Amino acid sequence: MGIVFKQSVKGTIFVYAGLVLGFITTGILFPRIYSPEQIGLIKIILAYSSLVATLGTLGINGATIRLFPWFRNPEKKHNGFLALILITGFAGFALTAILLLLLKPVLFGMSVQKSILVARYFDLLFFMIFFQIYFSILDSYYNALYNSVHGTYLKEVFQRILVIILIGLFYFDLINFHQFLILYVVAFCLPTLYITLTLIREKQFSLRPDFGFIDRQMALSIISVSLFSILNGFSLLVIQNIDVIMINSMISLDSAGIYTICFFFGVVVSMPARSLYRIANIVAADAWKNSDMKTIDDLYRKSCITMFIFAMYIFLGMWVNIDSIFRIIGPDYILGKWVIFFIALGSLLDMATGANSSILGTSPYYRVQTWMLILLVILIIVANLILIPLFGITGAAIGSAGAITLLNLMRYYFLYVKYRFQPYDIKFLYVIIIGAISYVVSAIIPDMQNFLVDIAVRSSVLTLLFFLPVYFLKISEDITSKANDVLRWLKIIN
């Protein structure tokens, strides 16, 4: 877990920097500066472009993660792998652009009935899709070179700083909403150019393909992995975005905007996993290639407990401060209080399963995960059709959390039956007990008039009561080791 934890820590720093920036934009600036309809429009554009761009990669990202270990050869420019995936990306964009044009009436018919804004900015999707496809491809390639941090910085920090600048320009009436939206799309395109220049500077950018390296067996493997990767990625994005699309269609664009803001707070719990999965995918793929079951088991076991600890702390910290959170984002969004709870709970359970998706997705049984996801797409759509009319946007949150939980239960069961991987022990119960005690003590603190002081006090108490027992009981080897490094640097311990 050495390189995994090291890059996860670096990536997590950028993730949390992005979290702060995301909180500033989504939690503070958006609800105060833009109308719920405008927020809903931005989310709808992102949702549609993400879904189509996932198809546009033609699944080559999955092939990069799983098959790049066979191409890896710096002296031979990795046997022309980059040129291969760039050609695939161009073909994917051409196909999805044609598909989007043909399906425009179907995709936007129901949305237009709710808001004409969605159809007005349809053409922006093509720019978003093109650059999302190529950023995804180049980022996967860079990640396969054991550098999972750079892409995280570009998406979590660099891009969000640009968005904050644009919000400032809009707030001070230097640009109107139409201009803001155009520049917002440009901000999503710039990371692609940035990572391209980085690869060129590091002499990792080669446009010379080596088709002779790809024999019949490798070609079949690329096609098979890519096809299932398309289904895999598309299914995941449907699970992540279908709720806001259905809320827009079944309720209103305003409700979609409220859900978007509250959904952001819920998924904060699972943000540390982003940097873990990026490097864990490559480590797991190399381990499967070398039949190194010990490395895989070690990755699974350590990632589960470490991610569960961080997720539990963030979940409790969020809920103990929930009233103060709504004092920040405003009373108009109070309807989404239980959206935050259920999405955060689903994220907590997702984090408790560690790197299971990386392990199963790079294993010889990678197809199984795809079928699981397809089943869940069907289940979440059915659940939303039932729950949204009954409980509104809270129903969508329940459906989303339930889908993620069911997916992880299936992954756990499959890995246990096939490989006897069992990452859970008594330490997880310790974390639950420590979390319950620290939450109760933090929650009974009397309310303070200044909500910022209230957040600071409750969070400080929760942090001390939670992490001190975790450290002294040595529940997580990675957390204890890193904490000791910090304490030595501060000269508190030898």
C-alpha positions as CSV (number, residue, x, y, z in Angstrom):
1,M,0.0,0.0,0.0
2,G,3.1,2.3,0.1
3,I,2.6,4.0,-3.3
4,V,-1.1,3.9,-2.9
5,F,-1.2,5.6,0.4
6,K,1.5,8.1,-0.6
7,Q,-0.3,9.2,-3.7
8,S,-3.7,9.0,-2.0
9,V,-2.4,11.5,0.6
10,K,-1.2,13.9,-2.0
11,G,-4.4,13.4,-4.0
12,T,-6.5,13.9,-0.9
13,I,-4.9,17.2,-0.2
14,F,-6.0,18.4,-3.6
15,V,-9.4,16.8,-3.2
16,Y,-9.9,18.7,0.0
17,A,-8.6,21.9,-1.5
18,G,-11.1,21.3,-4.2
19,L,-13.7,20.6,-1.5
20,V,-13.1,24.0,0.0
21,L,-13.3,25.6,-3.4
22,G,-16.3,23.5,-4.3
23,F,-18.0,24.5,-1.0
24,I,-17.3,28.2,-1.8
25,T,-18.8,27.8,-5.3
26,T,-21.6,25.3,-4.7
27,G,-22.4,25.9,-1.1
28,I,-22.0,29.7,-0.8
29,L,-21.7,31.5,-4.1
30,F,-24.1,29.6,-6.4
31,P,-27.2,29.7,-4.1
32,R,-26.6,33.4,-3.3
33,I,-25.8,34.6,-6.8
34,Y,-27.7,32.4,-9.2
35,S,-31.4,31.3,-9.3
36,P,-32.2,27.6,-8.7
37,E,-33.2,27.5,-12.4
38,Q,-29.7,28.7,-13.5
39,I,-28.1,26.2,-11.1
40,G,-30.3,23.5,-12.5
41,L,-29.3,24.4,-16.1
42,I,-25.6,24.2,-15.2
43,K,-26.1,20.8,-13.6
44,I,-28.1,19.5,-16.6
45,I,-25.4,20.5,-19.1
46,L,-22.8,18.8,-17.0
47,A,-24.9,15.7,-16.5
48,Y,-25.6,15.3,-20.2
49,S,-22.1,16.1,-21.4
50,S,-20.6,13.6,-18.8
51,L,-23.0,10.9,-20.0
52,V,-22.2,11.4,-23.7
53,A,-18.5,11.9,-23.1
54,T,-18.3,8.5,-21.3
55,L,-19.7,6.9,-24.4
56,G,-17.3,8.9,-26.5
57,T,-14.2,7.4,-24.9
58,L,-15.3,4.1,-26.4
59,G,-14.2,2.5,-23.2
60,I,-10.5,3.0,-23.9
61,N,-10.0,4.3,-20.4
62,G,-10.9,0.9,-19.0
63,A,-8.4,-0.7,-21.4
64,T,-5.8,1.8,-20.3
65,I,-6.2,0.8,-16.7
66,R,-6.3,-2.9,-17.2
67,L,-4.0,-3.5,-20.2
68,F,-1.4,-0.8,-20.0
69,P,0.9,-3.0,-17.9
70,W,1.4,-5.1,-21.1
71,F,2.4,-2.0,-23.1
72,R,4.6,-0.4,-20.5
73,N,8.1,0.2,-22.0
74,P,9.5,3.8,-21.6
75,E,12.3,3.1,-24.1
76,K,9.8,2.2,-26.9
77,K,7.3,5.0,-26.0
78,H,5.1,2.4,-24.4
79,N,4.7,0.7,-27.8
80,G,2.6,3.6,-29.3
81,F,-0.2,3.3,-26.7
82,L,-0.9,7.0,-26.5
83,A,-1.4,7.3,-30.3
84,L,-3.8,4.4,-30.1
85,I,-6.0,5.9,-27.4
86,L,-6.0,9.4,-29.0
87,I,-7.3,7.9,-32.3
88,T,-9.9,6.1,-30.4
89,G,-11.0,9.3,-28.7
90,F,-11.4,11.1,-32.0
91,A,-13.5,8.3,-33.4
92,G,-15.6,8.3,-30.2
93,F,-16.3,12.0,-30.4
94,A,-17.4,11.8,-34.1
95,L,-19.8,9.0,-33.3
96,T,-21.3,10.6,-30.2
97,A,-21.7,14.0,-31.9
98,I,-23.7,12.4,-34.6
99,L,-25.7,10.4,-32.0
100,L,-26.4,13.5,-30.0
101,L,-27.7,15.4,-33.0
102,L,-30.0,12.5,-33.9
103,L,-31.3,12.1,-30.3
104,K,-31.7,15.8,-29.6
105,P,-35.5,15.8,-29.7
106,V,-35.7,12.8,-27.4
107,L,-33.1,13.9,-24.9
108,F,-34.4,17.5,-24.5
109,G,-38.1,17.1,-25.2
110,M,-39.1,16.8,-21.5
111,S,-36.5,19.3,-20.4
112,V,-37.8,22.0,-22.8
113,Q,-41.2,21.6,-21.3
114,K,-39.7,22.6,-17.9
115,S,-37.2,25.3,-19.1
116,I,-36.4,26.8,-22.5
117,L,-32.8,27.5,-21.2
118,V,-31.8,23.8,-21.6
119,A,-32.5,23.8,-25.3
120,R,-31.0,27.3,-25.8
121,Y,-27.5,26.2,-24.8
122,F,-27.6,22.8,-26.5
123,D,-24.6,23.6,-28.8
124,L,-22.3,24.1,-25.8
125,L,-22.5,20.3,-25.2
126,F,-20.3,19.6,-28.2
127,F,-17.3,21.6,-26.7
128,M,-17.8,20.0,-23.3
129,I,-18.0,16.5,-24.7
130,F,-14.9,16.9,-26.9
131,F,-12.7,18.2,-24.2
132,Q,-14.1,15.8,-21.5
133,I,-13.3,12.9,-23.8
134,Y,-9.7,13.9,-24.3
135,F,-9.1,14.9,-20.7
136,S,-10.4,11.6,-19.5
137,I,-8.2,9.7,-22.0
138,L,-5.0,11.7,-21.3
139,D,-5.6,11.6,-17.5
140,S,-6.0,7.8,-17.6
141,Y,-2.8,7.6,-19.5
142,Y,-0.9,9.8,-17.1
143,N,-2.4,7.8,-14.2
144,A,-1.1,4.6,-15.8
145,L,2.3,6.2,-15.6
146,Y,1.9,6.2,-11.8
147,N,1.1,9.9,-11.6
148,S,-2.5,10.0,-10.3
149,V,-2.1,13.4,-8.6
150,H,-1.8,15.8,-11.5
151,G,-5.2,15.1,-13.0
152,T,-6.7,15.5,-9.5
153,Y,-5.2,19.0,-9.2
154,L,-6.5,20.1,-12.6
155,K,-10.1,19.0,-11.9
156,E,-10.3,19.7,-8.2
157,V,-8.3,22.9,-7.8
158,F,-7.3,24.6,-11.1
159,Q,-10.7,24.3,-12.8
160,R,-12.6,25.4,-9.7
161,I,-10.4,28.5,-9.2
162,L,-11.3,29.5,-12.8
163,V,-15.0,29.0,-11.9
164,I,-14.7,31.2,-8.8
165,I,-13.1,33.9,-11.0
166,L,-16.0,33.7,-13.4
167,I,-18.5,33.9,-10.6
168,G,-16.8,37.1,-9.4
169,L,-17.0,38.6,-12.9
170,F,-20.7,37.8,-13.1
171,Y,-21.4,39.1,-9.6
172,F,-19.8,42.4,-10.3
173,D,-21.7,42.7,-13.6
174,L,-18.6,42.5,-15.8
175,I,-20.3,39.6,-17.7
176,N,-23.9,38.5,-18.0
177,F,-25.2,34.9,-17.5
178,H,-24.8,34.0,-21.1
179,Q,-21.2,35.1,-21.1
180,F,-20.6,33.3,-17.8
181,L,-22.0,30.1,-19.2
182,I,-19.7,30.3,-22.3
183,L,-16.6,31.0,-20.1
184,Y,-17.7,28.3,-17.7
185,V,-17.5,25.8,-20.6
186,V,-14.1,27.1,-21.5
187,A,-12.9,26.6,-17.9
188,F,-13.9,22.9,-18.3
189,C,-11.8,22.7,-21.5
190,L,-8.6,24.2,-20.2
191,P,-7.4,21.2,-18.1
192,T,-7.2,19.2,-21.3
193,L,-4.8,21.6,-22.8
194,Y,-2.8,21.8,-19.5
195,I,-2.3,18.0,-19.2
196,T,-1.4,17.8,-22.9
197,L,1.4,20.4,-22.4
198,T,2.5,18.5,-19.3
199,L,2.9,15.3,-21.1
200,I,4.8,17.0,-23.9
201,R,7.1,18.7,-21.4
202,E,7.8,15.4,-19.6
203,K,8.5,13.7,-23.0
204,Q,5.6,11.3,-22.5
205,F,3.7,12.5,-25.5
206,S,4.2,10.4,-28.7
207,L,1.8,10.3,-31.7
208,R,3.6,7.4,-33.4
209,P,1.4,4.2,-33.2
210,D,2.9,0.7,-33.2
211,F,0.1,-1.4,-34.5
212,G,2.6,-4.3,-35.0
213,F,2.8,-4.7,-31.2
214,I,-1.0,-5.5,-31.1
215,D,-1.4,-9.1,-32.0
216,R,-4.8,-10.8,-32.4
217,Q,-5.2,-11.8,-28.8
218,M,-4.3,-8.3,-27.6
219,A,-6.7,-6.7,-30.1
220,L,-9.5,-8.9,-28.8
221,S,-8.6,-8.0,-25.2
222,I,-8.7,-4.3,-26.0
223,I,-12.1,-4.6,-27.7
224,S,-13.6,-6.7,-24.9
225,V,-12.3,-4.6,-22.1
226,S,-13.3,-1.4,-23.9
227,L,-16.9,-2.6,-24.6
228,F,-17.4,-3.5,-21.0
229,S,-15.8,-0.3,-19.9
230,I,-18.3,1.7,-21.9
231,L,-21.1,-0.1,-20.2
232,N,-19.4,0.2,-16.9
233,G,-18.7,3.9,-17.1
234,F,-22.0,4.8,-18.6
235,S,-23.9,2.9,-16.0
236,L,-21.9,4.6,-13.2
237,L,-22.7,8.0,-14.6
238,V,-26.4,7.1,-15.0
239,I,-26.4,6.1,-11.3
240,Q,-24.7,9.4,-10.4
241,N,-26.8,11.7,-12.6
242,I,-30.1,10.1,-13.4
243,D,-31.7,11.4,-10.2
244,V,-31.2,15.1,-11.1
245,I,-32.4,14.5,-14.7
246,M,-35.5,12.7,-13.4
247,I,-36.2,15.4,-10.8
248,N,-36.0,18.0,-13.6
249,S,-38.4,16.0,-15.7
250,M,-40.8,14.9,-12.9
251,I,-40.8,18.0,-10.6
252,S,-39.0,21.2,-11.9
253,L,-35.6,22.7,-12.7
254,D,-35.8,24.6,-9.4
255,S,-36.0,21.3,-7.5
256,A,-33.1,20.0,-9.6
257,G,-31.0,23.0,-8.5
258,I,-31.9,22.4,-4.8
259,Y,-31.0,18.8,-5.1
260,T,-27.7,19.6,-6.8
261,I,-26.6,21.9,-3.9
262,C,-27.6,19.3,-1.2
263,F,-26.2,16.4,-3.2
264,F,-22.8,18.1,-3.1
265,F,-22.7,18.1,0.7
266,G,-23.7,14.5,0.8
267,V,-20.9,13.3,-1.5
268,V,-18.3,15.2,0.5
269,V,-18.1,12.1,2.6
270,S,-16.8,10.0,-0.2
271,M,-14.3,12.5,-1.7
272,P,-11.2,11.0,-0.1
273,A,-11.9,7.8,-2.2
274,R,-11.3,9.7,-5.5
275,S,-7.5,9.8,-5.1
276,L,-7.5,6.3,-3.7
277,Y,-9.3,4.8,-6.7
278,R,-7.0,6.5,-9.2
279,I,-3.8,4.9,-8.0
280,A,-5.5,1.7,-6.7
281,N,-6.7,0.9,-10.2
282,I,-3.1,0.8,-11.6
283,V,-1.7,-1.1,-8.6
284,A,-4.4,-3.7,-8.7
285,A,-4.0,-4.1,-12.5
286,D,-0.2,-4.7,-12.1
287,A,-0.9,-7.1,-9.2
288,W,-3.5,-9.1,-11.2
289,K,-1.0,-9.3,-14.1
290,N,1.6,-10.8,-11.7
291,S,-0.9,-13.0,-9.8
292,D,0.2,-11.1,-6.7
293,M,-2.8,-12.0,-4.4
294,K,-1.0,-10.8,-1.3
295,T,-0.8,-7.2,-2.7
296,I,-4.4,-7.3,-3.7
297,D,-5.6,-8.6,-0.3
298,D,-3.4,-6.0,1.5
299,L,-4.8,-3.2,-0.7
300,Y,-8.4,-4.3,0.0
301,R,-8.0,-4.7,3.8
302,K,-6.1,-1.5,4.4
303,S,-8.2,0.7,2.1
304,C,-11.5,-0.5,3.8
305,I,-10.5,0.5,7.3
306,T,-8.7,3.7,6.4
307,M,-11.5,5.0,4.2
308,F,-14.1,4.0,6.7
309,I,-12.4,6.0,9.4
310,F,-12.2,9.2,7.3
311,A,-15.8,8.7,6.0
312,M,-17.2,8.2,9.5
313,Y,-15.5,11.4,10.7
314,I,-16.7,13.5,7.8
315,F,-20.3,12.0,8.0
316,L,-20.5,12.8,11.8
317,G,-18.9,16.2,11.4
318,M,-21.4,17.1,8.7
319,W,-24.5,15.9,10.6
320,V,-23.5,17.5,13.9
321,N,-23.3,20.8,12.1
322,I,-26.3,20.4,9.8
323,D,-28.3,23.3,11.1
324,S,-25.3,25.6,10.7
325,I,-24.8,24.4,7.2
326,F,-28.2,25.5,6.2
327,R,-27.5,28.9,7.8
328,I,-24.7,29.2,5.3
329,I,-26.5,28.0,2.1
330,G,-29.8,29.7,3.0
331,P,-33.3,28.6,4.1
332,D,-34.5,28.1,0.5
333,Y,-32.6,24.8,0.5
334,I,-33.9,23.4,3.7
335,L,-36.1,21.0,1.7
336,G,-32.9,19.1,0.9
337,K,-31.9,18.4,4.5
338,W,-32.6,14.7,4.2
339,V,-31.1,14.6,0.8
340,I,-27.8,15.4,2.5
341,F,-28.3,12.7,5.1
342,F,-29.1,9.8,2.8
343,I,-26.5,10.7,0.2
344,A,-23.9,11.1,3.0
345,L,-25.0,7.7,4.5
346,G,-24.7,6.0,1.1
347,S,-21.2,7.6,0.7
348,L,-20.2,6.3,4.1
349,L,-21.2,2.8,3.2
350,D,-19.4,3.1,-0.1
351,M,-16.2,4.2,1.6
352,A,-16.4,1.3,4.0
353,T,-15.8,-1.1,1.1
354,G,-12.5,0.5,0.2
355,A,-10.9,-0.3,-3.2
356,N,-13.4,-3.1,-4.0
357,S,-14.3,-1.5,-7.4
358,S,-10.6,-1.2,-8.4
359,I,-10.0,-4.8,-7.5
360,L,-13.0,-6.3,-9.2
361,G,-12.8,-4.0,-12.2
362,T,-9.2,-5.0,-13.0
363,S,-9.7,-8.7,-12.2
364,P,-10.3,-11.5,-14.8
365,Y,-14.0,-11.1,-13.8
366,Y,-14.2,-7.4,-14.8
367,R,-17.4,-8.2,-16.8
368,V,-19.2,-9.2,-13.6
369,Q,-19.0,-5.6,-12.3
370,T,-20.5,-4.3,-15.5
371,W,-23.5,-6.6,-15.3
372,M,-24.0,-5.5,-11.6
373,L,-24.0,-1.8,-12.7
374,I,-26.5,-2.4,-15.5
375,L,-28.8,-4.1,-13.1
376,L,-28.5,-1.2,-10.7
377,V,-29.3,1.3,-13.4
378,I,-32.6,-0.4,-13.9
379,L,-33.2,-0.6,-10.2
380,I,-32.5,3.1,-9.5
381,I,-34.7,4.2,-12.4
382,V,-37.6,2.1,-11.0
383,A,-36.8,3.3,-7.5
384,N,-36.9,6.9,-8.6
385,L,-40.2,6.5,-10.5
386,I,-41.7,5.2,-7.2
387,L,-39.9,7.3,-4.6
388,I,-39.8,10.7,-6.2
389,P,-43.7,11.0,-6.4
390,L,-43.9,9.8,-2.8
391,F,-41.0,11.8,-1.2
392,G,-39.9,14.3,-3.7
393,I,-36.2,15.0,-3.9
394,T,-35.6,13.0,-0.7
395,G,-36.9,10.0,-2.6
396,A,-34.3,10.4,-5.2
397,A,-31.6,10.5,-2.5
398,I,-32.9,7.3,-1.0
399,G,-32.8,5.6,-4.3
400,S,-29.3,6.8,-5.1
401,A,-28.0,5.7,-1.6
402,G,-29.7,2.4,-1.9
403,A,-28.3,1.7,-5.3
404,I,-24.7,2.4,-4.2
405,T,-25.1,0.2,-1.1
406,L,-26.5,-2.7,-3.1
407,L,-23.7,-2.5,-5.6
408,N,-21.1,-2.7,-2.8
409,L,-22.8,-5.6,-1.2
410,M,-22.7,-7.5,-4.5
411,R,-19.0,-6.6,-5.0
412,Y,-18.2,-7.8,-1.4
413,Y,-20.0,-11.0,-1.8
414,F,-18.4,-11.8,-5.2
415,L,-14.9,-11.1,-4.0
416,Y,-15.5,-13.2,-0.9
417,V,-16.9,-16.2,-2.8
418,K,-14.3,-16.2,-5.6
419,Y,-11.1,-15.2,-3.7
420,R,-12.0,-15.4,0.0
421,F,-11.1,-11.8,0.6
422,Q,-12.4,-10.7,4.0
423,P,-11.3,-7.1,4.9
424,Y,-13.6,-6.7,8.0
425,D,-12.7,-7.3,11.6
426,I,-13.4,-6.0,15.1
427,K,-11.7,-2.7,14.3
428,F,-14.7,-1.6,12.3
429,L,-16.9,-2.0,15.5
430,Y,-14.4,0.1,17.4
431,V,-14.7,2.9,14.8
432,I,-18.5,2.8,15.1
433,I,-18.4,3.0,18.9
434,I,-15.9,5.8,18.9
435,G,-17.9,7.6,16.3
436,A,-21.2,7.3,18.3
437,I,-19.6,8.6,21.5
438,S,-17.9,11.5,19.8
439,Y,-21.1,12.5,18.0
440,V,-23.3,12.4,21.1
441,V,-20.8,14.6,23.1
442,S,-20.5,17.0,20.2
443,A,-24.2,17.2,19.6
444,I,-25.2,18.1,23.2
445,I,-23.0,21.2,23.2
446,P,-25.4,24.1,23.6
447,D,-26.1,26.1,20.5
448,M,-24.0,29.2,20.0
449,Q,-25.3,32.5,18.5
450,N,-22.5,32.8,16.0
451,F,-22.9,29.7,13.7
452,L,-19.2,29.9,12.6
453,V,-18.1,29.6,16.2
454,D,-20.6,26.9,16.7
455,I,-19.1,24.9,13.8
456,A,-15.6,25.5,15.0
457,V,-16.3,24.3,18.6
458,R,-18.3,21.2,17.6
459,S,-15.9,20.2,15.0
460,S,-12.9,20.6,17.3
461,V,-14.5,18.5,20.0
462,L,-15.5,15.8,17.5
463,T,-12.0,15.7,16.0
464,L,-10.3,15.2,19.3
465,L,-12.8,12.6,20.6
466,F,-12.7,10.7,17.3
467,F,-9.1,10.7,16.2
468,L,-7.3,10.3,19.6
469,P,-8.7,6.8,20.2
470,V,-8.2,5.9,16.6
471,Y,-4.5,6.8,16.9
472,F,-3.8,5.3,20.3
473,L,-5.7,2.0,19.5
474,K,-3.7,1.8,16.2
475,I,-6.9,1.0,14.3
476,S,-5.4,1.9,10.9
477,E,-1.8,1.2,10.1
478,D,-1.6,3.9,7.4
479,I,-3.2,6.6,9.6
480,T,-0.9,5.7,12.6
481,S,2.2,5.7,10.4
482,K,1.4,9.0,8.8
483,A,0.5,10.6,12.2
484,N,3.8,9.4,13.6
485,D,5.6,11.0,10.7
486,V,3.9,14.3,11.4
487,L,4.6,14.0,15.2
488,R,8.3,13.3,14.5
489,W,8.5,16.3,12.2
490,L,7.0,18.4,15.0
491,K,9.5,16.8,17.4
492,I,6.7,15.6,19.7
493,I,7.9,12.0,19.5
494,N,11.3,10.5,18.5
